[in-house]
Amino acid sequence: MSTGGAPAEEQGPSPLESAMATERGLREQINDLVNARHRAQGEARRLGERAEVPGTDPSLSGVGERYAAQAERLGKEIESLRGSLREQEATTEALRADEAGV
């Protein structure tokens, strides 16, 4: 027989679970962007070195500069997301304290 209410697992995540999932998502995004920035920095370095080799196509330095600009943009996005993560961490901790009755 049904008690009239939905089982707990069908009611959806608690506010704390949602906050923790948001925090995990932000961490994953930051990790992905850090990896992308690292690759862009590596390509910028590699192409910068290649552009100095005599007889190299001059357009290589331009491509390297584009990778460097991409790395800079990614760095700004990382810092922005880190700020959002710090805010989310505070929210998560407040919800933890509420659930613990603190």
Backbone as a chain_set.jsonl record, in Angstrom:
{"seq": "MSTGGAPAEEQGPSPLESAMATERGLREQINDLVNARHRAQGEARRLGERAEVPGTDPSLSGVGERYAAQAERLGKEIESLRGSLREQEATTEALRADEAGV", "coords": {"N": [[0.817, -1.187, 0.0], [0.353, 2.249, -0.608], [1.703, 5.129, 0.996], [0.95, 7.565, 0.319], [2.844, 9.513, -0.126], [5.752, 10.27, -2.06], [8.494, 7.996, -2.381], [11.641, 8.599, -0.714], [13.84, 8.541, -2.492], [12.716, 9.343, -4.847], [12.087, 11.958, -4.577], [13.94, 13.737, -5.323], [17.152, 15.43, -5.251], [18.561, 16.569, -2.135], [18.909, 19.95, -0.822], [21.587, 20.158, 0.043], [22.825, 18.033, -1.344], [22.439, 18.929, -3.952], [23.973, 21.269, -3.872], [26.492, 20.175, -3.429], [26.795, 18.745, -5.806], [26.847, 20.84, -7.643], [29.192, 22.065, -6.841], [31.047, 20.004, -7.434], [30.724, 19.98, -10.221], [31.709, 22.524, -10.912], [34.388, 22.193, -10.14], [35.157, 20.223, -11.968], [34.856, 21.624, -14.381], [36.809, 23.612, -14.025], [39.105, 22.011, -13.906], [39.078, 20.931, -16.523], [39.456, 23.295, -17.993], [41.955, 24.115, -17.042], [43.561, 22.08, -18.038], [43.165, 22.521, -20.796], [44.256, 25.087, -21.013], [46.915, 24.52, -20.396], [47.619, 22.907, -22.593], [47.319, 24.809, -24.653], [49.269, 26.692, -23.916], [51.545, 25.112, -24.216], [51.482, 24.596, -26.983], [51.766, 27.209, -27.936], [54.363, 27.792, -27.03], [55.818, 25.78, -28.399], [55.283, 26.418, -31.105], [56.34, 28.975, -31.15], [59.046, 28.455, -30.829], [59.502, 26.943, -33.125], [58.983, 28.845, -35.063], [61.257, 30.354, -35.042], [63.127, 28.946, -36.407], [65.274, 28.963, -39.198], [63.906, 29.584, -42.4], [61.344, 28.801, -41.894], [57.811, 28.893, -42.273], [56.458, 32.079, -42.048], [53.95, 32.469, -40.953], [53.646, 30.813, -38.811], [54.407, 32.009, -36.378], [52.288, 33.73, -35.929], [50.208, 31.929, -35.52], [51.116, 30.751, -33.193], [50.917, 32.962, -31.5], [48.169, 33.221, -31.406], [47.493, 30.9, -29.986], [48.7, 31.58, -27.562], [47.135, 33.782, -26.82], [44.718, 32.471, -26.504], [45.337, 30.849, -24.297], [45.616, 32.82, -22.368], [42.992, 33.853, -22.249], [41.688, 31.566, -21.317], [42.882, 31.372, -18.814], [41.761, 33.596, -17.519], [39.08, 32.81, -17.464], [39.321, 30.565, -15.838], [40.047, 31.769, -13.397], [37.721, 33.213, -12.876], [35.86, 31.112, -12.579], [36.993, 29.916, -10.35], [36.44, 31.787, -8.398], [33.644, 31.541, -8.348], [33.532, 28.917, -7.455], [34.56, 29.166, -4.834], [32.501, 30.652, -3.655], [30.449, 28.769, -3.904], [31.459, 26.737, -2.318], [31.208, 27.916, 0.187], [28.431, 28.087, 0.386], [27.787, 25.347, 0.324], [29.024, 24.472, 2.702], [27.542, 25.915, 4.587], [25.047, 24.719, 4.266], [25.701, 22.12, 5.054], [26.256, 22.592, 7.754], [23.715, 23.409, 8.604], [22.283, 21.002, 8.207], [23.564, 19.455, 10.082], [22.719, 20.617, 12.324], [24.042, 22.686, 13.479]], "CA": [[0.0, 0.0, 0.0], [1.085, 3.504, -0.691], [1.467, 6.038, 2.111], [0.51, 8.829, -0.252], [3.994, 10.336, -0.468], [6.747, 9.61, -2.908], [9.683, 7.549, -1.641], [12.701, 9.617, -0.617], [14.706, 8.575, -3.665], [12.008, 9.95, -5.977], [11.818, 13.358, -4.276], [15.017, 14.553, -5.863], [18.27, 15.651, -4.327], [18.408, 17.577, -1.077], [19.694, 21.16, -1.132], [23.016, 19.88, 0.235], [23.263, 17.204, -2.469], [22.505, 19.805, -5.134], [25.123, 22.161, -3.699], [27.697, 19.376, -3.633], [26.881, 18.441, -7.237], [27.278, 22.077, -8.3], [30.616, 22.223, -6.507], [31.786, 19.031, -8.26], [30.686, 20.446, -11.601], [32.652, 23.638, -11.041], [35.743, 21.637, -10.075], [35.408, 19.545, -13.24], [35.055, 22.661, -15.402], [38.122, 24.22, -13.791], [40.108, 21.028, -14.317], [39.095, 20.892, -17.988], [40.053, 24.536, -18.497], [43.389, 24.101, -16.709], [44.192, 21.203, -19.029], [43.137, 23.204, -22.094], [45.239, 26.18, -20.962], [48.236, 23.895, -20.454], [47.857, 22.527, -23.995], [47.492, 26.026, -25.449], [50.587, 27.242, -23.581], [52.537, 24.237, -24.842], [51.476, 24.85, -28.425], [52.338, 28.545, -28.152], [55.825, 27.646, -26.867], [56.343, 24.95, -29.495], [55.235, 27.17, -32.364], [57.284, 30.084, -31.027], [60.382, 27.902, -31.097], [59.55, 26.547, -34.544], [58.98, 30.052, -35.891], [62.615, 30.895, -35.058], [63.971, 28.122, -37.27], [65.393, 29.586, -40.515], [63.143, 29.008, -43.502], [60.004, 28.411, -41.449], [56.707, 29.748, -42.724], [56.271, 33.177, -41.084], [52.627, 32.446, -40.33], [53.702, 30.025, -37.574], [54.448, 32.873, -35.191], [50.922, 34.215, -35.733], [49.427, 30.838, -34.932], [51.585, 30.662, -31.808], [50.338, 34.089, -30.764], [46.748, 32.906, -31.179], [47.461, 29.945, -28.869], [49.034, 32.324, -26.345], [45.943, 34.564, -26.477], [43.736, 31.507, -26.005], [45.763, 30.475, -22.949], [45.311, 33.958, -21.497], [41.532, 33.869, -22.057], [41.359, 30.426, -20.458], [43.307, 31.739, -17.462], [40.746, 34.5, -16.958], [37.899, 31.996, -17.198], [39.656, 29.737, -14.67], [39.964, 32.617, -12.204], [36.307, 33.495, -12.658], [35.241, 29.907, -12.035], [37.514, 29.697, -8.994], [35.633, 32.656, -7.535], [32.336, 30.892, -8.216], [33.725, 27.73, -6.625], [34.691, 29.605, -3.436], [31.147, 30.996, -3.211], [29.692, 27.531, -3.794], [31.972, 26.032, -1.143], [30.597, 28.542, 1.368], [27.029, 27.651, 0.396], [27.775, 23.929, 0.69], [29.355, 24.351, 4.123], [26.404, 26.419, 5.36], [24.017, 23.675, 4.216], [26.191, 21.033, 5.918], [26.059, 23.017, 9.137], [22.274, 23.351, 8.843], [21.881, 19.592, 8.342], [24.156, 18.929, 11.317], [22.086, 21.3, 13.443], [25.022, 23.584, 14.094]], "C": [[0.858, 1.246, 0.0], [0.735, 4.377, 0.497], [1.027, 7.402, 1.615], [1.652, 9.747, -0.637], [4.951, 9.555, -1.334], [7.898, 9.134, -2.041], [10.776, 8.601, -1.707], [13.547, 9.695, -1.874], [14.036, 9.202, -4.882], [11.762, 11.435, -5.765], [12.897, 14.286, -4.81], [16.076, 14.814, -4.816], [17.933, 16.711, -3.278], [19.169, 18.834, -1.494], [21.199, 20.936, -0.976], [23.555, 19.04, -0.923], [23.388, 18.037, -3.744], [23.719, 20.727, -5.065], [26.422, 21.41, -3.948], [27.885, 19.026, -5.106], [27.336, 19.671, -8.019], [28.759, 22.305, -8.07], [31.474, 21.27, -7.342], [31.841, 19.481, -9.715], [31.658, 21.593, -11.845], [34.095, 23.139, -11.023], [36.11, 20.943, -11.398], [35.653, 20.556, -14.36], [36.428, 23.297, -15.257], [39.221, 23.275, -14.254], [40.216, 20.963, -15.841], [39.769, 22.132, -18.568], [41.547, 24.609, -18.201], [44.132, 23.23, -17.716], [44.242, 21.867, -20.403], [44.154, 24.345, -22.126], [46.655, 25.623, -21.074], [48.585, 23.499, -21.893], [48.109, 23.758, -24.862], [48.854, 26.664, -25.174], [51.697, 26.421, -24.236], [52.634, 24.468, -26.339], [52.074, 26.217, -28.74], [53.855, 28.496, -28.047], [56.433, 26.909, -28.057], [56.37, 25.726, -30.803], [56.161, 28.375, -32.334], [58.702, 29.639, -31.323], [60.529, 27.538, -32.57], [59.643, 27.763, -35.459], [60.374, 30.666, -35.989], [63.562, 30.107, -35.938], [64.038, 28.784, -38.656], [64.586, 28.818, -41.574], [61.735, 28.575, -43.132], [58.983, 29.397, -41.991], [56.444, 30.822, -41.665], [54.911, 33.144, -40.378], [52.608, 31.629, -39.029], [53.709, 30.9, -36.328], [53.062, 33.436, -34.897], [50.03, 33.162, -35.089], [49.826, 30.664, -33.464], [51.013, 31.772, -30.944], [48.856, 33.852, -30.474], [46.603, 31.904, -30.042], [47.759, 30.656, -27.548], [47.831, 33.157, -25.885], [44.851, 33.646, -25.918], [44.071, 31.102, -24.575], [45.436, 31.585, -21.954], [43.807, 34.04, -21.211], [41.097, 32.736, -21.129], [41.75, 30.715, -19.011], [42.297, 32.647, -16.78], [39.471, 33.728, -16.609], [38.121, 31.107, -15.974], [39.504, 30.56, -13.393], [38.52, 32.959, -11.876], [35.603, 32.295, -12.037], [35.749, 29.597, -10.629], [36.773, 30.574, -7.99], [34.252, 32.055, -7.297], [32.438, 29.659, -7.326], [33.822, 28.12, -5.156], [33.315, 29.967, -2.869], [30.324, 29.726, -2.984], [30.158, 26.715, -2.592], [31.352, 26.599, 0.133], [29.133, 28.114, 1.503], [26.929, 26.204, 0.857], [28.047, 23.756, 2.181], [28.227, 24.856, 5.009], [25.288, 25.373, 5.39], [24.418, 22.472, 5.068], [25.953, 21.352, 7.375], [24.576, 22.971, 9.508], [21.813, 21.92, 9.07], [22.41, 18.982, 9.632], [23.546, 19.578, 12.553], [23.007, 22.234, 14.166], [24.535, 25.013, 13.996]], "O": [[1.958, 1.267, 0.552], [-0.406, 4.369, 0.959], [0.762, 8.299, 2.416], [1.446, 10.682, -1.41], [4.951, 8.324, -1.333], [8.248, 9.795, -1.063], [10.829, 9.399, -2.644], [13.937, 10.786, -2.29], [14.714, 9.557, -5.846], [11.28, 12.112, -6.672], [12.754, 15.507, -4.743], [15.917, 14.466, -3.646], [17.132, 17.617, -3.511], [19.983, 18.79, -2.416], [21.994, 21.456, -1.76], [24.642, 19.319, -1.428], [24.331, 17.866, -4.517], [24.407, 20.941, -6.064], [27.338, 21.926, -4.588], [29.013, 19.01, -5.6], [28.127, 19.553, -8.955], [29.491, 22.689, -8.982], [32.5, 21.67, -7.892], [32.881, 19.375, -10.364], [32.347, 21.626, -12.864], [34.927, 23.608, -11.801], [37.235, 21.066, -11.881], [36.546, 20.371, -15.186], [37.132, 23.5, -16.246], [40.165, 23.698, -14.921], [41.32, 20.944, -16.386], [40.553, 22.039, -19.513], [42.318, 25.111, -19.018], [45.206, 23.6, -18.19], [45.256, 21.782, -21.096], [44.832, 24.552, -23.133], [47.496, 26.194, -21.768], [49.704, 23.726, -22.353], [49.005, 23.754, -25.707], [49.519, 27.126, -26.101], [52.669, 26.975, -24.748], [53.729, 24.529, -26.898], [52.814, 26.36, -29.714], [54.558, 29.083, -28.87], [57.422, 27.349, -28.643], [57.366, 25.696, -31.526], [56.711, 28.762, -33.365], [59.465, 30.345, -31.981], [61.564, 27.801, -33.182], [60.298, 27.719, -36.5], [60.647, 31.423, -36.921], [64.684, 30.546, -36.192], [63.005, 29.129, -39.23], [64.591, 27.588, -41.624], [61.01, 28.038, -43.97], [59.266, 30.585, -42.146], [56.228, 30.492, -40.499], [54.755, 33.739, -39.311], [51.669, 31.738, -38.24], [53.079, 30.558, -35.328], [52.699, 33.601, -33.733], [49.207, 33.467, -34.226], [48.972, 30.454, -32.603], [50.663, 31.545, -29.786], [48.354, 34.238, -29.419], [45.697, 32.032, -29.219], [47.134, 30.361, -26.529], [47.546, 33.226, -24.689], [44.149, 34.008, -24.973], [43.179, 31.022, -23.73], [45.027, 31.311, -20.826], [43.399, 34.269, -20.073], [40.243, 32.924, -20.263], [41.028, 30.342, -18.087], [42.011, 32.482, -15.594], [38.859, 33.974, -15.57], [37.21, 30.919, -15.168], [38.902, 30.102, -12.422], [38.142, 32.989, -10.704], [34.84, 32.441, -11.082], [35.002, 29.068, -9.806], [36.509, 30.151, -6.864], [33.751, 32.061, -6.173], [31.536, 29.385, -6.534], [33.219, 27.46, -4.31], [33.004, 29.624, -1.728], [29.594, 29.618, -1.999], [29.348, 26.074, -1.922], [31.013, 25.851, 1.051], [28.662, 27.817, 2.601], [26.082, 25.871, 1.687], [27.368, 22.975, 2.848], [27.977, 24.289, 6.072], [24.656, 25.168, 6.426], [23.572, 21.871, 5.729], [25.506, 20.501, 8.144], [24.224, 22.54, 10.606], [21.054, 21.643, 9.998], [21.781, 18.096, 10.209], [23.808, 19.161, 13.681], [22.79, 22.549, 15.336], [25.215, 25.931, 14.455]]}, "num_chains": 1, "name": "protein.A"}
